[in-house]
């Protein structure tokens, strides 16, 4: 598997990133579709043996058990220096421990490192914007986490472009560590980030690691296909149900091109994301071995300009979601 540079930083990552929200003890964190450690272990191994070295989790996934599973499984597979490990801070099952204050950032990094069974993460990301905490406090705390050796780089996730620009400028003005990455939603049925955030990241040399590149599975199957995950994933419903009719035209275009190429639909949807400027590694989630194998098998696909245009032409503006 190829490696790609994450923005203008010196960090190189595998061209796919494993999203670890699927790995977590069922019943912890409110998701019925997560996989226990015994179920997760062979999938994590499969990813590593296929050449994936980039794993992304969060303190809030399955109330911390996603981090716990990675902390037990990864170091059985590989030396620490071979893995690019990313986690996130902001959320918590307890409302009083949510946010990006200095106190909470230091509490949460220590808790994450303990669960991950490591002394540092390679990429520490803010999961959302904290309107209650001055951005100066957050950026200085993140800088101090880096200087303490607990994180090598910092990144951000879904927010408004003006917020991201403000955070970067605060860091630059004060000589603090700046974000090297943006983890935001980008897929064929949600392209609102192309308006401001992605051009900002391209201008500033910030790498993109998009979440939900196949729209939590909607772009991987014909419209109307019912799956157990789709029926129980309330977050997916919040993201996409309101635009289901409009998005259907795009899903049909994905299906048509996939049929022409004799490829799975997921190959086409992922190829579109991978070919967008600035994208280093789409974050893929999977709960079955064949889903990962399918994503890896599609890495050779390069869509033509005509195919890209056919996929993009049905898109209409969407309301912002996921913030």
DAWOGI-V432148 format. One record per residue. N is the residue number from 1. RES is the residue in one letter. OMEGA is omega in degrees with one decimal (* if undefined). D_FIRST is the distance of its C-alpha to the first C-alpha in Angstrom with 1 decimal. Layout:
BEGIN
n=N res=RES omega=OMEGA d_first=D_FIRST
n=N res=RES omega=OMEGA d_first=D_FIRST
END
This chain:
BEGIN
n=1 res=X omega=-179.3 d_first=0.0
n=2 res=X omega=170.9 d_first=3.8
n=3 res=X omega=-179.3 d_first=6.6
n=4 res=X omega=178.5 d_first=9.9
n=5 res=X omega=-178.5 d_first=13.4
n=6 res=X omega=-177.2 d_first=15.4
n=7 res=X omega=178.8 d_first=18.5
n=8 res=X omega=179.9 d_first=20.7
n=9 res=X omega=175.5 d_first=19.9
n=10 res=X omega=-176.7 d_first=18.3
n=11 res=X omega=176.7 d_first=15.9
n=12 res=X omega=-175.1 d_first=12.2
n=13 res=X omega=174.6 d_first=10.0
n=14 res=X omega=-173.1 d_first=6.6
n=15 res=X omega=166.9 d_first=7.0
n=16 res=X omega=175.8 d_first=8.6
n=17 res=X omega=177.4 d_first=11.4
n=18 res=X omega=173.5 d_first=13.3
n=19 res=X omega=-167.7 d_first=16.9
n=20 res=X omega=177.2 d_first=19.2
n=21 res=X omega=-179.5 d_first=22.5
n=22 res=X omega=-176.6 d_first=22.4
n=23 res=X omega=-179.0 d_first=22.7
n=24 res=X omega=-177.0 d_first=26.3
n=25 res=X omega=178.9 d_first=29.6
n=26 res=X omega=-179.2 d_first=31.3
n=27 res=X omega=175.7 d_first=34.4
n=28 res=X omega=178.1 d_first=33.3
n=29 res=X omega=171.3 d_first=32.7
n=30 res=X omega=179.4 d_first=34.1
n=31 res=X omega=-179.3 d_first=31.2
n=32 res=X omega=-172.8 d_first=32.0
n=33 res=X omega=179.9 d_first=28.5
n=34 res=X omega=-174.4 d_first=26.7
n=35 res=X omega=178.1 d_first=25.6
n=36 res=X omega=179.8 d_first=27.2
n=37 res=X omega=-180.0 d_first=25.6
n=38 res=X omega=178.4 d_first=26.0
n=39 res=X omega=-176.7 d_first=24.3
n=40 res=X omega=-171.7 d_first=21.5
n=41 res=X omega=-178.8 d_first=20.7
n=42 res=X omega=179.4 d_first=19.0
n=43 res=X omega=177.2 d_first=16.8
n=44 res=X omega=177.5 d_first=15.7
n=45 res=X omega=180.0 d_first=15.1
n=46 res=X omega=179.6 d_first=13.1
n=47 res=X omega=-179.2 d_first=10.7
n=48 res=X omega=-178.2 d_first=10.5
n=49 res=X omega=176.3 d_first=10.2
n=50 res=X omega=177.4 d_first=7.3
n=51 res=X omega=176.6 d_first=5.3
n=52 res=X omega=177.5 d_first=7.1
n=53 res=X omega=-172.0 d_first=9.5
n=54 res=X omega=-177.5 d_first=11.5
n=55 res=X omega=-176.6 d_first=14.5
n=56 res=X omega=177.4 d_first=17.5
n=57 res=X omega=178.9 d_first=20.9
n=58 res=X omega=179.6 d_first=24.5
n=59 res=X omega=-173.6 d_first=27.8
n=60 res=X omega=-177.2 d_first=29.4
n=61 res=X omega=-179.2 d_first=27.0
n=62 res=X omega=176.9 d_first=29.2
n=63 res=X omega=176.8 d_first=31.6
n=64 res=X omega=-175.5 d_first=29.3
n=65 res=X omega=172.3 d_first=28.2
n=66 res=X omega=176.7 d_first=24.6
n=67 res=X omega=-178.9 d_first=24.5
n=68 res=X omega=179.6 d_first=26.5
n=69 res=X omega=178.1 d_first=24.2
n=70 res=X omega=-178.3 d_first=21.1
n=71 res=X omega=176.2 d_first=23.4
n=72 res=X omega=-171.9 d_first=24.3
n=73 res=X omega=-172.1 d_first=21.1
n=74 res=X omega=-172.8 d_first=18.4
n=75 res=X omega=168.6 d_first=20.4
n=76 res=X omega=-174.8 d_first=21.0
n=77 res=X omega=-168.1 d_first=17.3
n=78 res=X omega=170.0 d_first=16.4
n=79 res=X omega=-176.8 d_first=18.3
n=80 res=X omega=-174.3 d_first=18.9
n=81 res=X omega=-179.8 d_first=17.4
n=82 res=X omega=-173.8 d_first=13.9
n=83 res=X omega=169.2 d_first=14.0
n=84 res=X omega=-173.1 d_first=14.4
n=85 res=X omega=-179.6 d_first=17.2
n=86 res=X omega=170.8 d_first=19.0
n=87 res=X omega=-172.7 d_first=22.3
n=88 res=X omega=180.0 d_first=25.1
n=89 res=X omega=172.1 d_first=28.9
n=90 res=X omega=-174.5 d_first=31.8
n=91 res=X omega=174.2 d_first=32.4
n=92 res=X omega=178.5 d_first=34.3
n=93 res=X omega=179.7 d_first=36.2
n=94 res=X omega=-175.7 d_first=39.4
n=95 res=X omega=-177.6 d_first=40.4
n=96 res=X omega=179.1 d_first=42.0
n=97 res=X omega=175.5 d_first=38.7
n=98 res=X omega=175.2 d_first=36.8
n=99 res=X omega=-174.9 d_first=36.3
n=100 res=X omega=173.6 d_first=35.2
n=101 res=X omega=177.6 d_first=38.3
n=102 res=X omega=-179.1 d_first=38.1
n=103 res=X omega=-176.7 d_first=39.4
n=104 res=X omega=178.4 d_first=36.9
n=105 res=X omega=-179.6 d_first=33.9
n=106 res=X omega=175.3 d_first=34.9
n=107 res=X omega=-173.2 d_first=35.8
n=108 res=X omega=177.9 d_first=32.5
n=109 res=X omega=178.8 d_first=30.2
n=110 res=X omega=180.0 d_first=32.2
n=111 res=X omega=179.1 d_first=32.0
n=112 res=X omega=-179.1 d_first=28.2
n=113 res=X omega=177.8 d_first=27.7
n=114 res=X omega=-179.8 d_first=30.0
n=115 res=X omega=-178.3 d_first=28.3
n=116 res=X omega=177.5 d_first=24.8
n=117 res=X omega=179.0 d_first=26.4
n=118 res=X omega=179.5 d_first=25.2
n=119 res=X omega=177.4 d_first=27.0
n=120 res=X omega=167.7 d_first=24.8
n=121 res=X omega=-179.3 d_first=22.1
n=122 res=X omega=-179.6 d_first=19.6
n=123 res=X omega=179.7 d_first=20.4
n=124 res=X omega=-169.1 d_first=23.8
n=125 res=X omega=171.2 d_first=24.5
n=126 res=X omega=-170.5 d_first=27.8
n=127 res=X omega=177.2 d_first=27.5
n=128 res=X omega=178.1 d_first=30.4
n=129 res=X omega=178.1 d_first=33.3
n=130 res=X omega=-178.0 d_first=36.3
n=131 res=X omega=-176.4 d_first=39.4
n=132 res=X omega=-176.5 d_first=41.7
n=133 res=X omega=176.9 d_first=40.4
n=134 res=X omega=-177.5 d_first=40.8
n=135 res=X omega=176.3 d_first=37.5
n=136 res=X omega=179.5 d_first=38.8
n=137 res=X omega=-179.5 d_first=39.0
n=138 res=X omega=-175.5 d_first=35.5
n=139 res=X omega=177.8 d_first=33.9
n=140 res=X omega=178.9 d_first=36.0
n=141 res=X omega=177.8 d_first=35.1
n=142 res=X omega=176.6 d_first=31.3
n=143 res=X omega=-179.3 d_first=31.9
n=144 res=X omega=174.7 d_first=33.8
n=145 res=X omega=178.1 d_first=31.1
n=146 res=X omega=-177.8 d_first=28.7
n=147 res=X omega=177.0 d_first=31.6
n=148 res=X omega=178.2 d_first=32.2
n=149 res=X omega=-178.0 d_first=28.7
n=150 res=X omega=174.5 d_first=27.9
n=151 res=X omega=179.5 d_first=25.1
n=152 res=X omega=179.7 d_first=23.1
n=153 res=X omega=174.6 d_first=22.8
n=154 res=X omega=179.0 d_first=24.3
n=155 res=X omega=179.9 d_first=23.4
n=156 res=X omega=178.4 d_first=25.3
n=157 res=X omega=-170.2 d_first=25.2
n=158 res=X omega=175.9 d_first=27.3
n=159 res=X omega=175.4 d_first=30.5
n=160 res=X omega=-178.4 d_first=32.6
n=161 res=X omega=-178.9 d_first=31.7
n=162 res=X omega=178.6 d_first=35.1
n=163 res=X omega=179.3 d_first=34.3
n=164 res=X omega=179.0 d_first=31.0
n=165 res=X omega=179.1 d_first=32.8
n=166 res=X omega=-179.9 d_first=35.6
n=167 res=X omega=-179.8 d_first=33.4
n=168 res=X omega=-179.2 d_first=31.7
n=169 res=X omega=176.2 d_first=35.1
n=170 res=X omega=179.3 d_first=36.7
n=171 res=X omega=-179.3 d_first=34.0
n=172 res=X omega=-177.7 d_first=34.4
n=173 res=X omega=-175.7 d_first=38.2
n=174 res=X omega=-179.1 d_first=38.4
n=175 res=X omega=-179.8 d_first=35.8
n=176 res=X omega=179.6 d_first=33.6
n=177 res=X omega=179.3 d_first=29.8
n=178 res=X omega=176.9 d_first=28.3
n=179 res=X omega=175.7 d_first=25.6
n=180 res=X omega=-173.3 d_first=22.2
n=181 res=X omega=173.9 d_first=20.8
n=182 res=X omega=176.5 d_first=22.2
n=183 res=X omega=-178.3 d_first=21.1
n=184 res=X omega=-176.9 d_first=23.2
n=185 res=X omega=176.0 d_first=23.4
n=186 res=X omega=173.9 d_first=22.1
n=187 res=X omega=-173.8 d_first=22.0
n=188 res=X omega=179.1 d_first=24.1
n=189 res=X omega=171.9 d_first=27.1
n=190 res=X omega=-174.2 d_first=27.2
n=191 res=X omega=-176.5 d_first=26.8
n=192 res=X omega=179.5 d_first=29.5
n=193 res=X omega=179.1 d_first=27.2
n=194 res=X omega=-176.0 d_first=27.1
n=195 res=X omega=-174.5 d_first=30.8
n=196 res=X omega=-172.7 d_first=30.9
n=197 res=X omega=-177.1 d_first=28.0
n=198 res=X omega=174.9 d_first=25.2
n=199 res=X omega=176.7 d_first=27.4
n=200 res=X omega=-179.0 d_first=28.4
n=201 res=X omega=178.4 d_first=24.9
n=202 res=X omega=-179.9 d_first=24.1
n=203 res=X omega=-174.2 d_first=27.4
n=204 res=X omega=177.8 d_first=26.9
n=205 res=X omega=178.7 d_first=23.3
n=206 res=X omega=-178.4 d_first=22.2
n=207 res=X omega=-179.1 d_first=18.6
n=208 res=X omega=173.5 d_first=18.2
n=209 res=X omega=-169.9 d_first=16.5
n=210 res=X omega=171.5 d_first=18.4
n=211 res=X omega=179.5 d_first=19.7
n=212 res=X omega=-176.6 d_first=20.7
n=213 res=X omega=174.5 d_first=18.6
n=214 res=X omega=174.9 d_first=20.0
n=215 res=X omega=178.3 d_first=23.3
n=216 res=X omega=174.2 d_first=23.2
n=217 res=X omega=-175.7 d_first=22.9
n=218 res=X omega=179.5 d_first=25.6
n=219 res=X omega=-178.5 d_first=23.4
n=220 res=X omega=-178.0 d_first=21.9
n=221 res=X omega=179.2 d_first=25.4
n=222 res=X omega=-178.5 d_first=28.6
n=223 res=X omega=178.4 d_first=31.0
n=224 res=X omega=177.5 d_first=33.3
n=225 res=X omega=-177.4 d_first=31.2
n=226 res=X omega=174.4 d_first=32.2
n=227 res=X omega=178.5 d_first=30.0
n=228 res=X omega=-179.7 d_first=31.0
n=229 res=X omega=-178.1 d_first=28.5
n=230 res=X omega=-178.3 d_first=29.9
n=231 res=X omega=-175.3 d_first=33.4
n=232 res=X omega=-177.6 d_first=33.0
n=233 res=X omega=-177.4 d_first=30.6
n=234 res=X omega=178.4 d_first=33.3
n=235 res=X omega=175.8 d_first=31.0
n=236 res=X omega=179.6 d_first=29.4
n=237 res=X omega=178.4 d_first=32.9
n=238 res=X omega=-176.8 d_first=33.8
n=239 res=X omega=-164.3 d_first=31.0
n=240 res=X omega=-174.5 d_first=31.4
n=241 res=X omega=-175.5 d_first=34.7
n=242 res=X omega=-177.6 d_first=36.9
n=243 res=X omega=-173.7 d_first=35.0
n=244 res=X omega=-178.0 d_first=34.4
n=245 res=X omega=179.5 d_first=36.6
n=246 res=X omega=-176.9 d_first=35.1
n=247 res=X omega=-179.4 d_first=31.5
n=248 res=X omega=179.2 d_first=32.4
n=249 res=X omega=178.8 d_first=32.6
n=250 res=X omega=178.7 d_first=29.0
n=251 res=X omega=176.7 d_first=27.8
n=252 res=X omega=177.7 d_first=29.9
n=253 res=X omega=176.4 d_first=28.2
n=254 res=X omega=-179.5 d_first=24.7
n=255 res=X omega=-178.7 d_first=26.2
n=256 res=X omega=-179.8 d_first=27.8
n=257 res=X omega=177.2 d_first=24.8
n=258 res=X omega=178.7 d_first=22.7
n=259 res=X omega=178.4 d_first=25.7
n=260 res=X omega=-176.6 d_first=25.9
n=261 res=X omega=-174.3 d_first=22.2
n=262 res=X omega=-179.7 d_first=22.6
n=263 res=X omega=170.0 d_first=19.6
n=264 res=X omega=179.0 d_first=19.7
n=265 res=X omega=-179.1 d_first=20.9
n=266 res=X omega=177.3 d_first=18.0
n=267 res=X omega=-176.9 d_first=15.7
n=268 res=X omega=-178.1 d_first=18.3
n=269 res=X omega=179.5 d_first=18.9
n=270 res=X omega=179.2 d_first=15.3
n=271 res=X omega=178.8 d_first=14.9
n=272 res=X omega=-179.7 d_first=18.1
n=273 res=X omega=-176.8 d_first=17.0
n=274 res=X omega=-178.6 d_first=13.8
n=275 res=X omega=178.8 d_first=16.1
n=276 res=X omega=-177.2 d_first=18.7
n=277 res=X omega=174.8 d_first=19.4
n=278 res=X omega=-177.2 d_first=18.4
n=279 res=X omega=177.0 d_first=15.7
n=280 res=X omega=-175.1 d_first=12.9
n=281 res=X omega=172.3 d_first=11.5
n=282 res=X omega=178.3 d_first=13.6
n=283 res=X omega=-177.6 d_first=14.9
n=284 res=X omega=172.3 d_first=14.8
n=285 res=X omega=179.6 d_first=17.5
n=286 res=X omega=178.4 d_first=18.0
n=287 res=X omega=179.5 d_first=20.7
n=288 res=X omega=-179.2 d_first=19.9
n=289 res=X omega=-177.1 d_first=17.3
n=290 res=X omega=177.4 d_first=17.3
n=291 res=X omega=177.2 d_first=16.6
n=292 res=X omega=179.7 d_first=13.2
n=293 res=X omega=-179.9 d_first=12.5
n=294 res=X omega=179.5 d_first=13.9
n=295 res=X omega=-179.1 d_first=11.8
n=296 res=X omega=-179.6 d_first=8.5
n=297 res=X omega=-178.3 d_first=10.5
n=298 res=X omega=-175.9 d_first=11.6
n=299 res=X omega=179.1 d_first=8.6
n=300 res=X omega=-174.3 d_first=10.3
n=301 res=X omega=173.1 d_first=13.6
n=302 res=X omega=-179.0 d_first=15.4
n=303 res=X omega=176.4 d_first=18.9
n=304 res=X omega=177.3 d_first=21.9
n=305 res=X omega=179.2 d_first=24.3
n=306 res=X omega=178.4 d_first=26.8
n=307 res=X omega=176.8 d_first=24.5
n=308 res=X omega=-179.3 d_first=23.6
n=309 res=X omega=179.2 d_first=27.4
n=310 res=X omega=179.3 d_first=28.3
n=311 res=X omega=-174.3 d_first=26.1
n=312 res=X omega=-170.0 d_first=27.5
n=313 res=X omega=-179.4 d_first=31.1
n=314 res=X omega=-172.2 d_first=32.4
n=315 res=X omega=172.5 d_first=31.5
n=316 res=X omega=-178.0 d_first=34.4
n=317 res=X omega=179.2 d_first=34.7
n=318 res=X omega=170.8 d_first=34.1
n=319 res=X omega=178.2 d_first=35.7
n=320 res=X omega=178.3 d_first=33.6
n=321 res=X omega=175.0 d_first=32.3
n=322 res=X omega=-177.7 d_first=30.3
n=323 res=X omega=* d_first=32.2
END
